[in-house]
């Protein structure tokens, strides 16, 4: 079952890469993209800007600021050494209380 969040949350997604022996591996190039419920796609490349952070060998994170209710999709992928991809999604509930 997908994780569920609220509008206004800041979530952290994690991409993890390992070799055939299950040891951590840094890919040649790491990318992250996500699509919000309106269909807008945002893409990041590790090392270009500060959106993707390497937390340790083979482990990368990226934060998403949630501003819309609905289903959000995201994809971690790498090219070159460690080439692999993983997609997932999460749900965001609509606000039920608004401030004035």
C-alpha positions in Angstrom: 0.0 0.0 0.0 1.2 3.5 -0.8 2.3 5.9 1.9 -0.2 8.7 2.6 0.8 12.3 3.4 -0.9 15.7 3.8 -0.6 18.9 1.8 2.2 20.9 3.3 4.4 17.9 4.2 8.1 17.7 3.1 8.9 14.1 2.3 12.2 12.5 1.7 12.6 9.8 -1.0 15.6 7.5 -1.1 17.4 5.8 -4.0 19.7 2.9 -3.1 22.2 1.0 -5.3 24.1 -2.2 -4.7 26.3 -4.5 -6.7 25.6 -8.2 -7.3 27.1 -9.0 -3.9 24.6 -6.6 -2.3 27.5 -4.2 -1.4 26.7 -0.4 -1.7 27.7 1.0 -5.1 27.8 4.6 -6.5 26.4 4.7 -10.0 28.1 6.6 -12.8 25.2 9.1 -12.9 22.1 9.4 -10.6 18.8 11.0 -11.6 15.5 11.7 -9.8 12.2 12.8 -11.3 8.7 13.2 -10.0 5.2 14.0 -11.3 2.7 15.9 -9.3 -1.1 15.3 -9.5 -1.4 18.1 -12.1 1.0 16.3 -14.4 4.0 18.6 -13.9 7.3 16.7 -14.1 10.4 17.9 -12.2 13.8 16.3 -12.8 17.1 16.5 -11.0 20.6 15.2 -11.7 23.0 14.4 -8.8 25.9 16.9 -8.8 23.9 19.6 -10.7 22.2 21.7 -8.0 21.7 20.6 -4.4 18.4 18.8 -4.7 19.8 15.2 -4.6 22.1 14.5 -1.6 24.4 11.5 -1.3 24.1 10.3 2.3 26.6 7.4 2.0 28.0 5.1 -0.7 25.0 4.0 -2.9 22.4 5.9 -1.0 20.9 9.2 -2.3 18.0 11.3 -1.1 15.7 14.0 -2.5 13.0 16.0 -0.7 9.7 16.8 -2.3 7.6 19.7 -0.9 3.9 18.6 -1.2 1.6 21.3 -2.4 -1.2 19.4 -4.1 -3.6 16.6 -3.1 -3.7 13.5 -5.3 -1.3 10.8 -6.5 2.4 11.7 -6.8 4.8 9.5 -8.8 8.6 9.4 -8.6 11.5 7.6 -10.2 15.1 7.1 -9.2 17.4 5.9 -12.0 21.1 5.6 -12.8 23.2 5.1 -15.9 26.6 3.6 -16.5 28.0 1.5 -13.7 25.1 0.5 -11.5 22.4 1.2 -14.2 19.0 0.6 -12.6 15.7 2.2 -12.1 12.9 2.2 -9.5 9.5 3.9 -9.6 7.0 4.4 -6.8 4.1 6.6 -5.8 2.4 8.1 -2.7 -0.9 9.7 -2.0 -1.6 13.1 -0.6 -4.9 13.9 1.2 -6.8 17.1 0.5 -6.8 19.7 3.2 -9.9 19.5 5.3 -9.2 22.6 7.4 -8.1 25.9 6.0 -6.6 28.8 7.8 -7.9 32.3 7.3 
